[in-house]
Amino acid sequence: MCLLVNFIIMFEFARNKGSKVNQVQNVNILAEKKEKINLNSASLEGLKSLPNIGDKLAQKIIDNRPYKVVYDLNNIKGIGNNIVENIKGDVVCE
């Protein structure tokens, strides 16, 4: 996502020769403020949007609720530390 946004910024800058730089920077800031997925209330589809989470793991996440911290996912068979590290910035436990 950030790569696409950065490409758009470079394209807009080149096209407008910097005349709309502030507007494009605002787009970049908004793109980085992606809404996080709540492990305790997300739908199956919402969980599947996370990297390396398919149907089975998403269902296991739902079945093992509630979570206090993201690292509670390490207790689920099939979810290792690598997956937790990859998704920890995209999720919350509320």
Backbone as numpy.savetxt, mean C-alpha at the origin, in Angstrom:
# Nx Ny Nz CAx CAy CAz Cx Cy Cz
3.51 2.77 -8.49 2.68 3.96 -8.49 3.55 5.20 -8.49
4.55 5.24 -7.60 5.42 6.41 -7.52 6.20 6.61 -8.82
6.59 5.49 -9.46 7.31 5.59 -10.72 6.44 6.26 -11.78
5.16 5.88 -11.82 4.24 6.50 -12.77 4.06 7.97 -12.47
3.90 8.31 -11.21 3.73 9.71 -10.82 4.97 10.51 -11.17
6.14 9.95 -10.90 7.38 10.65 -11.23 7.50 10.87 -12.74
7.07 9.87 -13.53 7.08 10.03 -14.98 6.16 11.17 -15.40
4.99 11.22 -14.80 4.03 12.28 -15.11 4.63 13.64 -14.75
5.30 13.72 -13.64 5.93 14.99 -13.23 6.96 15.41 -14.25
7.81 14.47 -14.67 8.85 14.82 -15.65 8.22 15.24 -16.97
7.16 14.53 -17.38 6.48 14.86 -18.63 5.86 16.25 -18.56
5.15 16.52 -17.46 4.51 17.83 -17.30 5.55 18.95 -17.24
6.64 18.71 -16.57 7.68 19.72 -16.48 8.25 20.03 -17.86
8.52 18.98 -18.64 9.08 19.18 -19.98 8.05 19.84 -20.89
6.81 19.43 -20.78 5.76 19.97 -21.65 5.50 21.44 -21.36
5.48 21.80 -20.09 5.16 23.17 -19.71 6.38 24.00 -19.34
7.54 23.41 -19.50 8.80 24.08 -19.19 8.77 24.69 -17.79
8.18 23.92 -16.85 8.21 24.32 -15.44 7.10 25.25 -15.02
6.19 25.64 -15.92 5.17 26.62 -15.54 4.15 26.07 -14.53
4.02 24.74 -14.46 3.05 24.15 -13.54 3.72 23.24 -12.53
4.93 23.53 -12.19 5.68 22.67 -11.30 4.98 22.50 -9.96
4.44 23.57 -9.38 3.78 23.46 -8.08 2.57 22.53 -8.13
1.79 22.60 -9.20 0.64 21.73 -9.33 1.07 20.27 -9.43
2.11 20.02 -10.19 2.61 18.65 -10.36 3.20 18.14 -9.06
3.89 18.97 -8.31 4.42 18.55 -7.02 3.29 18.18 -6.07
2.18 18.89 -6.12 1.03 18.56 -5.29 0.48 17.18 -5.65
0.47 16.84 -6.92 0.03 15.52 -7.35 0.93 14.45 -6.76
2.23 14.68 -6.76 3.20 13.74 -6.22 2.98 13.54 -4.72
2.72 14.61 -3.99 2.49 14.53 -2.55 1.22 13.73 -2.27
0.15 13.97 -3.03 -1.10 13.24 -2.84 -0.93 11.76 -3.14
-0.16 11.43 -4.16 0.05 10.03 -4.52 0.79 9.29 -3.41
1.69 9.95 -2.71 2.45 9.32 -1.65 1.61 9.13 -0.39
0.48 9.84 -0.26 -0.39 9.70 0.91 -1.48 8.68 0.64
-1.08 7.53 0.12 -2.00 6.46 -0.18 -2.65 5.96 1.11
-3.93 5.71 1.06 -4.66 5.26 2.24 -4.21 3.85 2.62
-3.98 3.65 3.91 -3.52 2.35 4.40 -4.70 1.41 4.61
-4.42 0.13 4.50 -5.44 -0.90 4.66 -5.45 -1.36 6.11
-6.63 -1.38 6.71 -6.77 -1.82 8.09 -6.92 -3.34 8.11
-5.95 -4.02 8.71 -5.97 -5.48 8.76 -7.20 -6.03 9.49
-7.75 -5.26 10.40 -8.88 -5.73 11.20 -10.24 -5.50 10.57
-10.30 -4.77 9.47 -11.61 -4.51 8.86 -11.62 -4.58 7.34
-10.49 -4.79 6.73 -10.42 -4.79 5.26 -11.15 -6.00 4.68
-11.69 -5.79 3.50 -12.36 -6.88 2.78 -11.31 -7.81 2.18
-11.77 -8.94 1.70 -10.89 -9.89 1.02 -10.19 -9.21 -0.15
-10.96 -8.47 -0.94 -10.39 -7.77 -2.10 -9.37 -6.72 -1.68
-9.66 -6.01 -0.60 -8.72 -5.01 -0.11 -7.40 -5.63 0.30
-7.47 -6.76 0.99 -6.25 -7.45 1.41 -5.49 -8.00 0.22
-6.20 -8.47 -0.79 -5.55 -9.00 -1.99 -4.80 -7.92 -2.77
-5.10 -6.67 -2.51 -4.38 -5.60 -3.20 -2.97 -5.41 -2.66
-2.68 -6.05 -1.54 -1.34 -5.97 -0.95 -0.38 -6.88 -1.70
0.91 -6.52 -1.74 1.90 -7.35 -2.45 1.97 -8.76 -1.84
1.99 -9.76 -2.70 2.15 -11.18 -2.32 1.01 -11.74 -1.50
-0.14 -11.08 -1.49 -1.30 -11.60 -0.77 -2.36 -11.99 -1.81
-2.63 -13.29 -1.87 -3.66 -13.81 -2.77 -4.90 -14.20 -1.99
-5.76 -14.98 -2.64 -7.03 -15.39 -2.02 -6.82 -16.12 -0.70
-5.96 -17.12 -0.68 -5.79 -17.94 0.51 -5.21 -17.15 1.68
-4.17 -16.37 1.43 -3.57 -15.60 2.53 -4.52 -14.52 3.02
-5.24 -13.89 2.10 -6.20 -12.87 2.51 -7.26 -13.48 3.41
-7.73 -14.67 3.07 -8.74 -15.33 3.90 -8.16 -15.72 5.26
-6.90 -16.16 5.28 -6.25 -16.48 6.56 -6.12 -15.24 7.44
-5.82 -14.11 6.82 -5.72 -12.85 7.58 -7.08 -12.53 8.21
-8.15 -12.67 7.44 -9.49 -12.42 7.96 -9.84 -13.39 9.09
-9.51 -14.65 8.89 -9.85 -15.69 9.88 -9.12 -15.53 11.20
-7.97 -14.87 11.20 -7.15 -14.74 12.41 -7.25 -13.38 13.08
-8.25 -12.59 12.73 -8.44 -11.29 13.36 -8.82 -11.45 14.81
-8.56 -10.50 15.66 -7.98 -9.17 15.45 -6.46 -9.18 15.60
-5.87 -8.10 15.12 -4.42 -7.89 15.19 -4.13 -6.64 16.00
-3.10 -6.71 16.81 -2.66 -5.54 17.57 -1.56 -4.81 16.82
-0.67 -5.59 16.19 0.43 -5.01 15.41 0.59 -5.83 14.13
1.19 -5.23 13.14 1.39 -5.89 11.84 2.17 -7.19 12.01
3.09 -7.21 12.95 3.94 -8.39 13.13 3.16 -9.60 13.64
1.91 -9.42 14.06 1.06 -10.56 14.42 0.82 -11.46 13.21
0.99 -10.92 12.02 0.81 -11.72 10.80 1.83 -12.85 10.71
2.96 -12.72 11.39 3.97 -13.77 11.38 3.44 -15.08 11.97
2.35 -15.02 12.72 1.76 -16.22 13.32 0.90 -17.01 12.34
0.70 -16.48 11.15 -0.14 -17.15 10.15 0.75 -17.98 9.23
0.41 -19.26 9.11 1.17 -20.14 8.24 1.08 -19.63 6.80
2.23 -19.47 6.17 2.29 -18.98 4.80 2.68 -17.52 4.70
2.65 -16.82 5.82 3.08 -15.43 5.82 4.38 -15.35 6.62
5.43 -15.05 5.92 6.73 -14.95 6.57 7.13 -13.52 6.80
8.29 -13.36 7.36 8.79 -12.02 7.68 8.97 -11.16 6.43
9.32 -11.78 5.30 9.49 -11.00 4.06 8.18 -10.35 3.63
7.09 -11.09 3.71 5.79 -10.52 3.33 5.42 -9.40 4.29
5.61 -9.65 5.58 5.27 -8.63 6.58 6.09 -7.36 6.32
7.36 -7.51 6.06 8.21 -6.34 5.79 7.75 -5.60 4.54
7.28 -6.34 3.53 6.83 -5.71 2.28 5.52 -4.93 2.43
4.66 -5.38 3.35 3.34 -4.74 3.45 3.21 -3.80 4.65
4.16 -3.81 5.56 3.98 -3.05 6.81 3.75 -1.57 6.59
4.25 -0.99 5.53 4.02 0.41 5.26 2.66 0.71 4.66
1.96 -0.35 4.24 0.67 -0.19 3.57 -0.52 -0.54 4.46
-0.24 -1.01 5.69 -1.33 -1.49 6.55 -1.28 -0.86 7.93
-2.43 -0.91 8.61 -2.55 -0.49 10.00 -3.38 -1.54 10.73
-3.30 -1.51 12.04 -4.12 -2.39 12.89 -4.93 -1.48 13.82
-6.13 -1.20 13.44 -6.99 -0.31 14.24 -8.23 -1.04 14.68
